[in-house]
């Protein structure tokens, strides 16, 4: 039996490890992911490079990078007292952090500055891009060449597989 739950990116418990966010189009996934990235940076003191976000399309990757950067900037503006046009959820989240004393304003600003300085190293990839990066970074461990490239072209690979199957299974 499954129960439906409304996901709240501000109130949900942050658990390190693998977290999957799956939802239909137009449900606010990108918004939620950007908020979660912000929270991990500020609340859990993760460097932006320690967070991996994998999505399907290049367009979604580009949008996620922009949204994560925008959330970090908005939060920094709020904590710095420059709160004009700040997302209401960021205000609510930041006020909650300050009221509970979970983090000081100075610490939050420091973590946000570090994240913004390193935003270009953020691990936001397509599945294809992430696999490509892993193969390059771990070429020796994976037994691959250093210049290996993943290809979107599957017709050639399918033909080679069919030829190999024919030669090994059918032909003898």
ZAKOL-424865 format. One record per residue (C-alpha): residue in three letters; x, y, z. Coordinates in nm, 3 decimals. Last residue first. Example, Ala and Ser with C-alpha at 12.3 -4.5 7.8 and 13.67 -1.06 7.14 Angstrom:
% ZAKOL-424865
<pt residuo="ser" c1="1.367" c2="-0.106" c3="0.714"/>
<pt residuo="ala" c1="1.230" c2="-0.450" c3="0.780"/>
% end
This chain:
% ZAKOL-424865
<pt residuo="unk" c1="2.857" c2="-2.239" c3="-3.518"/>
<pt residuo="unk" c1="2.687" c2="-1.942" c3="-3.693"/>
<pt residuo="unk" c1="2.403" c2="-1.887" c3="-3.447"/>
<pt residuo="unk" c1="2.561" c2="-1.829" c3="-3.108"/>
<pt residuo="unk" c1="2.908" c2="-1.675" c3="-3.143"/>
<pt residuo="unk" c1="2.894" c2="-1.516" c3="-3.490"/>
<pt residuo="unk" c1="2.527" c2="-1.417" c3="-3.473"/>
<pt residuo="unk" c1="2.566" c2="-1.273" c3="-3.125"/>
<pt residuo="unk" c1="2.870" c2="-1.072" c3="-3.233"/>
<pt residuo="unk" c1="2.688" c2="-0.940" c3="-3.541"/>
<pt residuo="unk" c1="2.383" c2="-0.846" c3="-3.332"/>
<pt residuo="unk" c1="2.604" c2="-0.671" c3="-3.077"/>
<pt residuo="unk" c1="2.793" c2="-0.487" c3="-3.351"/>
<pt residuo="unk" c1="2.463" c2="-0.377" c3="-3.509"/>
<pt residuo="unk" c1="2.335" c2="-0.254" c3="-3.175"/>
<pt residuo="unk" c1="2.656" c2="-0.059" c3="-3.117"/>
<pt residuo="unk" c1="2.632" c2="0.104" c3="-3.458"/>
<pt residuo="unk" c1="2.267" c2="0.199" c3="-3.403"/>
<pt residuo="unk" c1="2.336" c2="0.337" c3="-3.057"/>
<pt residuo="unk" c1="2.475" c2="0.679" c3="-3.141"/>
<pt residuo="unk" c1="2.453" c2="0.883" c3="-2.818"/>
<pt residuo="unk" c1="2.817" c2="0.806" c3="-2.767"/>
<pt residuo="unk" c1="3.027" c2="0.784" c3="-2.455"/>
<pt residuo="unk" c1="3.384" c2="0.891" c3="-2.502"/>
<pt residuo="unk" c1="3.703" c2="0.719" c3="-2.392"/>
<pt residuo="unk" c1="4.015" c2="0.939" c3="-2.395"/>
<pt residuo="unk" c1="4.180" c2="0.789" c3="-2.089"/>
<pt residuo="unk" c1="4.125" c2="0.434" c3="-2.213"/>
<pt residuo="unk" c1="3.904" c2="0.216" c3="-1.998"/>
<pt residuo="unk" c1="3.994" c2="-0.048" c3="-1.739"/>
<pt residuo="unk" c1="3.744" c2="0.097" c3="-1.493"/>
<pt residuo="unk" c1="4.002" c2="0.150" c3="-1.218"/>
<pt residuo="unk" c1="4.252" c2="0.302" c3="-1.460"/>
<pt residuo="unk" c1="4.003" c2="0.535" c3="-1.627"/>
<pt residuo="unk" c1="3.859" c2="0.661" c3="-1.300"/>
<pt residuo="unk" c1="3.833" c2="1.034" c3="-1.367"/>
<pt residuo="unk" c1="3.760" c2="0.987" c3="-1.737"/>
<pt residuo="unk" c1="3.501" c2="0.712" c3="-1.689"/>
<pt residuo="unk" c1="3.339" c2="0.902" c3="-1.404"/>
<pt residuo="unk" c1="3.311" c2="1.220" c3="-1.611"/>
<pt residuo="unk" c1="3.153" c2="1.038" c3="-1.904"/>
<pt residuo="unk" c1="2.906" c2="0.866" c3="-1.670"/>
<pt residuo="unk" c1="2.808" c2="1.204" c3="-1.524"/>
<pt residuo="unk" c1="2.767" c2="1.359" c3="-1.868"/>
<pt residuo="unk" c1="2.540" c2="1.077" c3="-1.989"/>
<pt residuo="unk" c1="2.324" c2="1.095" c3="-1.678"/>
<pt residuo="unk" c1="2.300" c2="1.469" c3="-1.733"/>
<pt residuo="unk" c1="2.506" c2="1.662" c3="-1.486"/>
<pt residuo="unk" c1="2.508" c2="1.897" c3="-1.188"/>
<pt residuo="unk" c1="2.813" c2="1.833" c3="-0.974"/>
<pt residuo="unk" c1="2.893" c2="2.190" c3="-0.878"/>
<pt residuo="unk" c1="3.243" c2="2.293" c3="-0.982"/>
<pt residuo="unk" c1="3.118" c2="2.616" c3="-1.143"/>
<pt residuo="unk" c1="2.947" c2="2.702" c3="-0.814"/>
<pt residuo="unk" c1="3.276" c2="2.715" c3="-0.625"/>
<pt residuo="unk" c1="3.280" c2="3.087" c3="-0.537"/>
<pt residuo="unk" c1="2.904" c2="3.076" c3="-0.482"/>
<pt residuo="unk" c1="2.938" c2="2.781" c3="-0.244"/>
<pt residuo="unk" c1="3.212" c2="2.953" c3="-0.045"/>
<pt residuo="unk" c1="3.005" c2="3.270" c3="-0.020"/>
<pt residuo="unk" c1="2.702" c2="3.069" c3="0.094"/>
<pt residuo="unk" c1="2.903" c2="2.896" c3="0.365"/>
<pt residuo="unk" c1="3.041" c2="3.228" c3="0.492"/>
<pt residuo="unk" c1="2.697" c2="3.392" c3="0.483"/>
<pt residuo="unk" c1="2.547" c2="3.106" c3="0.685"/>
<pt residuo="unk" c1="2.829" c2="3.124" c3="0.939"/>
<pt residuo="unk" c1="2.783" c2="3.500" c3="0.982"/>
<pt residuo="unk" c1="2.406" c2="3.461" c3="1.023"/>
<pt residuo="unk" c1="2.457" c2="3.205" c3="1.296"/>
<pt residuo="unk" c1="2.327" c2="2.851" c3="1.265"/>
<pt residuo="unk" c1="2.084" c2="2.629" c3="1.452"/>
<pt residuo="unk" c1="1.979" c2="2.922" c3="1.670"/>
<pt residuo="unk" c1="1.615" c2="2.817" c3="1.645"/>
<pt residuo="unk" c1="1.514" c2="3.170" c3="1.553"/>
<pt residuo="unk" c1="1.795" c2="3.211" c3="1.297"/>
<pt residuo="unk" c1="1.730" c2="2.882" c3="1.122"/>
<pt residuo="unk" c1="1.353" c2="2.944" c3="1.116"/>
<pt residuo="unk" c1="1.409" c2="3.293" c3="0.977"/>
<pt residuo="unk" c1="1.623" c2="3.147" c3="0.699"/>
<pt residuo="unk" c1="1.361" c2="2.885" c3="0.607"/>
<pt residuo="unk" c1="1.072" c2="3.133" c3="0.604"/>
<pt residuo="unk" c1="1.272" c2="3.387" c3="0.403"/>
<pt residuo="unk" c1="1.385" c2="3.118" c3="0.158"/>
<pt residuo="unk" c1="1.026" c2="3.001" c3="0.124"/>
<pt residuo="unk" c1="0.906" c2="3.354" c3="0.050"/>
<pt residuo="unk" c1="1.153" c2="3.389" c3="-0.240"/>
<pt residuo="unk" c1="1.349" c2="3.712" c3="-0.199"/>
<pt residuo="unk" c1="1.244" c2="4.014" c3="-0.405"/>
<pt residuo="unk" c1="1.438" c2="4.259" c3="-0.188"/>
<pt residuo="unk" c1="1.607" c2="4.118" c3="0.119"/>
<pt residuo="unk" c1="1.944" c2="4.292" c3="0.127"/>
<pt residuo="unk" c1="1.998" c2="4.219" c3="0.497"/>
<pt residuo="unk" c1="2.308" c2="4.005" c3="0.443"/>
<pt residuo="unk" c1="2.120" c2="3.687" c3="0.544"/>
<pt residuo="unk" c1="1.854" c2="3.765" c3="0.284"/>
<pt residuo="unk" c1="2.103" c2="3.853" c3="0.012"/>
<pt residuo="unk" c1="2.300" c2="3.535" c3="0.082"/>
<pt residuo="unk" c1="1.981" c2="3.331" c3="0.061"/>
<pt residuo="unk" c1="1.888" c2="3.492" c3="-0.270"/>
<pt residuo="unk" c1="2.236" c2="3.431" c3="-0.414"/>
<pt residuo="unk" c1="2.235" c2="3.065" c3="-0.310"/>
<pt residuo="unk" c1="1.884" c2="3.022" c3="-0.453"/>
<pt residuo="unk" c1="1.988" c2="3.185" c3="-0.782"/>
<pt residuo="unk" c1="2.298" c2="2.964" c3="-0.814"/>
<pt residuo="unk" c1="2.086" c2="2.651" c3="-0.759"/>
<pt residuo="unk" c1="1.831" c2="2.780" c3="-1.013"/>
<pt residuo="unk" c1="2.089" c2="2.854" c3="-1.281"/>
<pt residuo="unk" c1="2.261" c2="2.518" c3="-1.240"/>
<pt residuo="unk" c1="1.923" c2="2.342" c3="-1.243"/>
<pt residuo="unk" c1="1.818" c2="2.522" c3="-1.562"/>
<pt residuo="unk" c1="2.137" c2="2.419" c3="-1.741"/>
<pt residuo="unk" c1="2.098" c2="2.059" c3="-1.630"/>
<pt residuo="unk" c1="1.732" c2="2.054" c3="-1.736"/>
<pt residuo="unk" c1="1.830" c2="2.182" c3="-2.080"/>
<pt residuo="unk" c1="2.104" c2="1.920" c3="-2.106"/>
<pt residuo="unk" c1="1.846" c2="1.651" c3="-2.044"/>
<pt residuo="unk" c1="1.802" c2="1.362" c3="-1.802"/>
<pt residuo="unk" c1="1.901" c2="1.474" c3="-1.453"/>
<pt residuo="unk" c1="2.180" c2="1.408" c3="-1.206"/>
<pt residuo="unk" c1="2.253" c2="1.627" c3="-0.904"/>
<pt residuo="unk" c1="2.565" c2="1.546" c3="-0.705"/>
<pt residuo="unk" c1="2.649" c2="1.750" c3="-0.397"/>
<pt residuo="unk" c1="3.006" c2="1.739" c3="-0.270"/>
<pt residuo="unk" c1="3.118" c2="2.013" c3="-0.512"/>
<pt residuo="unk" c1="2.879" c2="2.258" c3="-0.340"/>
<pt residuo="unk" c1="3.071" c2="2.205" c3="-0.020"/>
<pt residuo="unk" c1="2.854" c2="2.047" c3="0.245"/>
<pt residuo="unk" c1="2.805" c2="2.241" c3="0.568"/>
<pt residuo="unk" c1="2.495" c2="2.041" c3="0.667"/>
<pt residuo="unk" c1="2.268" c2="2.341" c3="0.726"/>
<pt residuo="unk" c1="2.404" c2="2.594" c3="0.476"/>
<pt residuo="unk" c1="2.524" c2="2.384" c3="0.184"/>
<pt residuo="unk" c1="2.272" c2="2.104" c3="0.235"/>
<pt residuo="unk" c1="1.991" c2="2.360" c3="0.263"/>
<pt residuo="unk" c1="2.085" c2="2.535" c3="-0.060"/>
<pt residuo="unk" c1="2.105" c2="2.203" c3="-0.246"/>
<pt residuo="unk" c1="1.763" c2="2.111" c3="-0.106"/>
<pt residuo="unk" c1="1.617" c2="2.442" c3="-0.225"/>
<pt residuo="unk" c1="1.759" c2="2.391" c3="-0.574"/>
<pt residuo="unk" c1="1.619" c2="2.037" c3="-0.583"/>
<pt residuo="unk" c1="1.274" c2="2.156" c3="-0.475"/>
<pt residuo="unk" c1="1.259" c2="2.429" c3="-0.739"/>
<pt residuo="unk" c1="1.372" c2="2.189" c3="-1.010"/>
<pt residuo="unk" c1="1.119" c2="1.929" c3="-0.899"/>
<pt residuo="unk" c1="0.829" c2="2.179" c3="-0.890"/>
<pt residuo="unk" c1="0.540" c2="1.965" c3="-1.012"/>
<pt residuo="unk" c1="0.546" c2="2.077" c3="-1.375"/>
<pt residuo="unk" c1="0.641" c2="1.742" c3="-1.521"/>
<pt residuo="unk" c1="0.571" c2="1.440" c3="-1.303"/>
<pt residuo="unk" c1="0.770" c2="1.353" c3="-0.994"/>
<pt residuo="unk" c1="1.084" c2="1.176" c3="-0.879"/>
<pt residuo="unk" c1="1.328" c2="1.297" c3="-0.618"/>
<pt residuo="unk" c1="1.577" c2="1.031" c3="-0.523"/>
<pt residuo="unk" c1="1.815" c2="1.067" c3="-0.230"/>
<pt residuo="unk" c1="2.145" c2="0.884" c3="-0.209"/>
<pt residuo="unk" c1="2.351" c2="0.960" c3="0.097"/>
<pt residuo="unk" c1="2.306" c2="1.238" c3="0.345"/>
<pt residuo="unk" c1="1.965" c2="1.282" c3="0.498"/>
<pt residuo="unk" c1="1.805" c2="1.622" c3="0.522"/>
<pt residuo="unk" c1="1.468" c2="1.598" c3="0.693"/>
<pt residuo="unk" c1="1.189" c2="1.760" c3="0.494"/>
<pt residuo="unk" c1="1.076" c2="2.099" c3="0.617"/>
<pt residuo="unk" c1="1.207" c2="2.331" c3="0.350"/>
<pt residuo="unk" c1="1.181" c2="2.102" c3="0.048"/>
<pt residuo="unk" c1="0.819" c2="2.014" c3="0.133"/>
<pt residuo="unk" c1="0.700" c2="1.702" c3="-0.044"/>
<pt residuo="unk" c1="0.331" c2="1.627" c3="-0.021"/>
<pt residuo="unk" c1="0.283" c2="1.262" c3="0.059"/>
<pt residuo="unk" c1="0.082" c2="0.994" c3="-0.117"/>
<pt residuo="unk" c1="0.052" c2="0.664" c3="0.060"/>
<pt residuo="unk" c1="0.142" c2="0.337" c3="-0.099"/>
<pt residuo="unk" c1="0.000" c2="0.000" c3="0.000"/>
% end
